[in-house]
Amino acid sequence: MQESILYSRIKRVLSLCDGVDKILIANTNGMDPNFLYFTGFASGLFEYSYLILGNEGAKLITSKLEYETAKEQAVPGLEVLNFDEYEQGRRFVEAELSGKTIGINGAFLPYNSYNSIEERYRPGRLVDISRSLAQARLVKDDEEIGSIRKAVNITKWAMVLIQKELKEGVTEIEIASKFDSISGSLGSKEPSFSTIVCFGKNAALPHHSPDSTTLKYGDIVLIDAGAKINNYCSDITRTIIFGDDKEKIDDYIRKEDMIRTVKEAQLAAIRAIKAGVKGKVIHNIASEYIDTARGGVYKGTFIHSLGHSVGLEVHDGPGFSPLAEQEVEKNMVITVEPGIYLPGFGGARIEDDVLITENGAEIL
């Protein structure tokens, strides 16, 4: 990450926070995703580290365990500090925060951590800026878009290559493991979420966890997976039929029709996307298409939101839902993933990550 990007992101968040002097990103035993948003770090745990942000730049207070790792990755404008003694570090943080209005990520910090910050560092006021942080991250800069684009390309290639591994008798767990291995070999740091693999009737369960179900000829195969590049996620779903079971031709035709209908609904929604349109409008286009297609045979079978923002987290904010009042903006990246789910029979979902542009949407 470049120095200019660090300052740009700090400035963007501060502009969305009314009256905040500084921002404190406080990691616990886990890492606040906003820590990665501002630092761009590719390695390190940074447990219980503090990142203090202001117009003058950023200061990272971390331990000996992470000090060298941080210094190697820090861009100009990010000062890395290590205090051997607890009291020395406490006094430094207090001097930075005392009496000031400090913005914190209330959506991440546990209640005890919030109280500890108040007691130890005596800020004038703590303000929850979690919504401002989320809002800032919705619109991606060029570096973020580039990373997401690479993650998408890896996942799409893995979707092609995994088909060579499909054979009768293989289990969902085995295919999920092989998918992750293929994705890793293509450059993914790690899956952006636990890979979903569904065979047959399990495809009717949107969040099915892979199990020992074995693949049979003529089964639906649904794979929902993502990769990570530079901390940024992709989220792609594909649905295919494993072979054409001529003995059950009616089932095969029904499965093909489900997949075709979902694809048509997805394309209808994507064609309507443009900056300034409310998210719920796009959701309703896909939902109404599925409800009315083929004489209404699929009415009520699309049971989730059409999409969500993608970024540092696979669910990085709102997108296309039935209640989404937010207008989409240029450089947002949002999934478009209509589905049809028929319990006891199977389901179909097709998902792509799209970049909102001036003139519409680009499928990444």
C-alpha positions in Angstrom: 0.0 0.0 0.0 1.2 3.5 -0.8 1.5 6.4 1.6 -1.0 8.4 -0.4 -3.6 5.6 0.0 -3.1 5.5 3.8 -3.8 9.3 4.0 -6.7 9.1 1.6 -8.4 6.4 3.7 -7.8 8.2 6.9 -9.2 11.4 5.4 -12.2 9.6 4.0 -13.2 8.1 7.3 -12.6 11.3 9.2 -14.8 13.2 6.8 -17.7 10.8 7.7 -17.2 11.3 11.4 -18.6 14.5 13.0 -16.3 16.1 15.5 -13.8 13.2 15.9 -10.3 14.2 16.7 -8.6 10.8 16.2 -9.5 7.2 15.4 -8.5 4.3 17.5 -8.5 0.8 15.9 -8.0 -1.6 18.9 -7.3 -5.2 18.2 -8.2 -7.8 20.8 -7.2 -11.5 20.5 -8.6 -11.1 17.0 -7.9 -8.5 14.3 -10.3 -5.7 13.5 -10.7 -5.8 9.6 -10.2 -2.0 9.6 -6.7 -2.6 10.9 -5.9 -4.1 7.5 -7.9 -1.4 5.7 -5.5 1.2 7.0 -2.2 -0.7 7.2 -2.5 -3.1 4.2 -0.4 -5.6 6.2 -0.1 -9.0 4.6 1.3 -10.9 7.6 1.3 -10.7 11.4 -1.3 -11.3 14.1 -1.1 -8.0 16.0 -3.1 -9.1 19.0 -3.9 -6.3 21.4 -2.2 -3.8 19.2 -3.4 -0.2 18.9 -3.6 1.8 15.7 -4.1 5.6 16.2 -5.1 7.6 13.2 -5.3 11.3 12.6 -4.8 14.0 9.9 -1.0 13.8 10.6 -0.8 10.1 9.8 -0.9 6.8 11.8 0.9 5.4 14.8 0.9 1.7 15.5 1.6 0.6 19.1 2.5 -3.1 19.1 4.5 -5.7 21.0 8.1 -7.1 20.5 6.5 -10.1 18.8 5.1 -8.0 15.9 7.5 -5.0 15.9 9.9 -6.1 13.2 7.0 -7.6 11.1 5.2 -4.2 11.2 8.3 -2.2 10.4 9.0 -4.3 7.3 5.5 -3.7 6.0 4.8 -0.1 7.1 4.4 2.6 4.5 5.7 6.1 5.1 3.1 7.9 7.3 2.7 4.9 9.5 5.0 5.1 12.6 5.6 1.8 14.4 6.2 2.0 18.1 7.2 -0.7 20.6 7.2 -0.2 24.3 9.0 -2.8 26.4 7.3 -1.7 29.6 3.5 -1.7 29.9 3.4 1.6 31.9 5.5 3.4 29.3 3.1 2.3 26.5 0.1 3.2 28.6 1.4 6.7 29.2 2.0 7.2 25.5 -1.5 6.1 24.4 -3.0 8.3 27.2 -1.1 11.3 25.9 -2.5 10.6 22.4 -6.1 10.1 23.5 -6.6 12.0 26.8 -9.3 14.7 26.6 -9.9 14.1 22.9 -13.0 12.8 21.1 -11.9 9.4 19.9 -13.7 7.3 17.3 -13.8 3.6 17.9 -15.3 0.6 16.1 -18.1 -0.3 18.5 -19.2 -3.1 16.2 -15.9 -5.0 16.9 -14.8 -4.0 20.5 -16.2 -6.1 23.4 -17.8 -4.2 26.2 -14.9 -4.9 28.6 -12.4 -3.5 26.1 -14.4 -0.4 25.7 -14.4 0.2 29.4 -10.7 -0.5 29.6 -10.0 2.2 27.1 -12.0 4.7 29.0 -10.4 3.8 32.3 -6.8 3.6 31.2 -6.5 6.4 28.6 -9.1 9.0 29.8 -10.4 10.2 26.4 -12.7 13.1 26.6 -15.3 11.1 24.7 -15.6 7.8 22.9 -17.7 7.8 19.8 -18.8 4.7 17.9 -17.9 5.3 14.3 -18.5 1.7 13.0 -21.0 3.0 10.5 -18.6 5.5 9.1 -15.9 2.9 8.8 -18.3 0.5 7.0 -19.5 3.4 4.7 -15.9 4.3 3.8 -15.1 0.8 2.9 -18.1 0.3 0.6 -16.5 2.4 -2.2 -13.2 0.8 -3.3 -10.1 2.5 -4.5 -8.0 1.2 -7.4 -5.8 -0.9 -5.2 -8.7 -2.6 -3.6 -10.4 -3.2 -6.9 -7.2 -4.7 -8.3 -6.9 -7.1 -5.4 -10.6 -8.2 -5.7 -10.2 -8.7 -9.4 -7.2 -11.0 -8.9 -9.1 -13.0 -6.2 -12.1 -13.4 -8.6 -9.9 -14.6 -11.4 -8.4 -17.3 -9.1 -11.8 -18.5 -8.0 -13.1 -18.6 -11.5 -10.2 -20.7 -12.7 -10.6 -23.0 -9.7 -14.3 -23.5 -10.6 -13.1 -24.7 -14.1 -10.3 -26.9 -12.8 -12.4 -28.6 -10.0 -14.7 -30.1 -12.6 -11.9 -32.5 -13.5 -12.2 -33.9 -9.9 -15.9 -34.7 -10.1 -16.5 -38.4 -10.3 -19.0 -40.8 -9.0 -18.5 -41.7 -5.3 -16.4 -38.6 -4.4 -17.7 -36.8 -1.3 -18.6 -33.1 -0.8 -15.8 -32.8 1.8 -13.3 -34.2 -0.7 -14.3 -31.7 -3.4 -14.2 -28.8 -0.9 -10.7 -29.8 0.2 -9.5 -30.2 -3.4 -11.1 -26.8 -4.4 -9.2 -25.1 -1.6 -6.0 -26.8 -2.7 -6.4 -25.7 -6.3 -7.2 -22.1 -5.2 -4.1 -22.1 -3.1 -2.0 -23.3 -6.0 -3.3 -20.5 -8.1 -2.1 -17.9 -5.5 -4.9 -17.5 -3.0 -3.6 -16.8 0.5 -6.6 -18.6 2.1 -10.3 -19.2 1.3 -12.4 -16.1 2.0 -14.9 -18.3 3.8 -15.5 -22.1 4.3 -16.1 -23.5 0.8 -19.6 -24.7 0.2 -20.1 -27.9 -1.8 -23.6 -29.4 -2.3 -24.5 -32.5 -4.2 -28.1 -33.4 -5.2 -30.8 -32.4 -2.8 -28.3 -30.7 -0.6 -28.2 -27.8 -3.1 -31.6 -26.8 -1.8 -29.8 -25.7 1.4 -28.1 -22.3 0.8 -25.6 -22.6 3.6 -25.1 -26.4 3.6 -21.8 -27.5 5.1 -20.0 -30.2 3.0 -20.4 -33.7 4.4 -19.9 -37.3 3.4 -22.7 -37.2 0.7 -21.3 -38.9 -2.4 -21.7 -37.7 -6.0 -24.1 -39.7 -8.2 -24.6 -39.5 -11.9 -27.2 -36.8 -12.8 -26.7 -34.9 -9.5 -26.7 -31.1 -9.2 -23.3 -29.8 -8.1 -23.3 -26.4 -6.4 -20.0 -24.8 -5.3 -19.8 -21.5 -3.5 -16.3 -20.4 -2.8 -13.8 -17.5 -2.6 -10.2 -16.6 -2.6 -8.1 -13.9 -0.8 -5.5 -11.7 -2.4 -3.9 -8.9 -0.3 -6.6 -9.5 2.3 -9.4 -8.9 -0.2 -12.1 -11.5 -0.9 -14.0 -12.9 -3.9 -17.3 -14.8 -3.7 -18.4 -16.9 -6.6 -21.1 -19.6 -7.0 -21.5 -22.1 -9.9 -24.2 -24.8 -10.4 -23.8 -27.6 -12.9 -25.3 -31.0 -13.5 -22.9 -34.0 -13.3 -23.8 -35.9 -16.4 -27.1 -36.3 -18.2 -29.0 -39.1 -16.6 -31.2 -40.4 -19.5 -33.1 -42.7 -17.2 -34.4 -39.7 -15.3 -34.9 -37.3 -18.2 -37.7 -35.4 -16.6 -35.5 -34.6 -13.5 -32.7 -33.6 -15.8 -34.9 -31.2 -17.7 -36.2 -29.7 -14.5 -32.6 -29.2 -13.2 -31.5 -27.6 -16.4 -34.6 -25.2 -16.3 -33.8 -24.2 -12.7 -30.2 -23.2 -13.7 -31.3 -21.4 -16.8 -34.0 -19.4 -14.9 -31.4 -18.4 -12.3 -29.0 -17.3 -15.0 -31.7 -15.3 -16.7 -32.7 -13.6 -13.5 -29.0 -12.7 -12.7 -28.6 -11.1 -16.2 -31.8 -9.2 -15.9 -30.6 -7.7 -12.5 -27.1 -6.9 -13.8 -28.5 -5.1 -16.8 -30.4 -2.8 -14.5 -27.5 -1.9 -12.2 -26.2 1.6 -12.4 -25.0 4.2 -10.0 -27.8 6.0 -8.1 -30.2 3.0 -8.1 -31.4 1.7 -4.7 -30.3 -1.8 -3.8 -33.8 -3.0 -3.3 -34.8 -2.1 -6.8 -32.1 -4.5 -8.2 -33.1 -7.3 -5.8 -36.8 -7.0 -6.8 -35.9 -7.3 -10.5 -34.3 -10.7 -9.9 -37.0 -11.8 -7.4 -39.9 -10.9 -9.6 -38.3 -12.6 -12.6 -38.0 -15.9 -10.7 -41.5 -15.6 -9.2 -43.1 -15.1 -12.6 -40.9 -17.3 -14.8 -42.4 -20.5 -16.4 -45.9 -19.5 -15.3 -44.9 -19.0 -11.7 -43.6 -22.5 -11.0 -40.7 -21.1 -9.0 -42.6 -18.5 -7.0 -41.3 -18.1 -3.5 -38.2 -20.2 -4.0 -35.7 -17.3 -4.0 -35.3 -17.0 -0.2 -32.3 -14.7 0.4 -31.0 -11.3 -0.6 -29.6 -10.9 -4.1 -26.2 -9.7 -3.0 -23.8 -8.0 -0.5 -20.7 -5.9 -0.7 -17.4 -7.7 -1.0 -14.0 -6.4 0.3 -11.8 -7.1 3.2 -14.7 -9.3 4.5 -16.7 -11.5 2.2 -19.8 -9.8 3.6 -18.3 -6.3 3.6 -21.6 -4.4 3.9 -25.0 -4.0 2.3 -25.8 -4.5 -1.3 -28.9 -5.8 -3.1 -31.5 -6.8 -0.5 -35.3 -6.3 -0.4 -34.9 -3.6 2.2 -31.8 -1.8 0.8 -32.5 1.9 0.6 -28.9 2.8 0.0 -28.1 3.8 -3.6 -25.2 2.0 -5.2 -22.2 4.1 -6.1 -19.4 3.9 -8.6 -16.5 1.6 -7.5 -18.7 -0.5 -5.1 -18.2 -4.2 -5.6 -21.3 -6.3 -4.9 -22.4 -9.9 -5.5 -25.3 -10.8 -7.7 -26.5 -14.2 -6.6 -30.1 -15.2 -7.3 -31.1 -18.8 -6.5 -33.9 -21.3 -6.6 -34.3 -23.8 -3.8 -36.6 -26.8 -3.9 -36.4 -28.8 -0.7 -36.0 -32.6 -1.3 -35.0 -32.0 -4.9 -32.2 -29.6 -5.2 -31.4 -26.0 -6.0 -29.4 -23.6 -8.2 -27.5 -20.5 -7.5 -25.2 -18.5 -9.8 -23.1 -15.7 -8.2 -20.7 -13.2 -9.7 -18.9 -10.2 -8.2 -19.7 -7.0 -10.1 -18.0 -3.6 -10.1 -20.3 -0.6 -10.2 -19.2 1.7 -13.0 -20.4 5.0 -14.4 -22.5 3.3 -17.0 -23.6 0.1 -15.3 -21.9 -2.9 -13.9 -18.8 -4.9 -14.9 -18.8 -8.6 -14.1 -15.3 -9.2 -12.6 
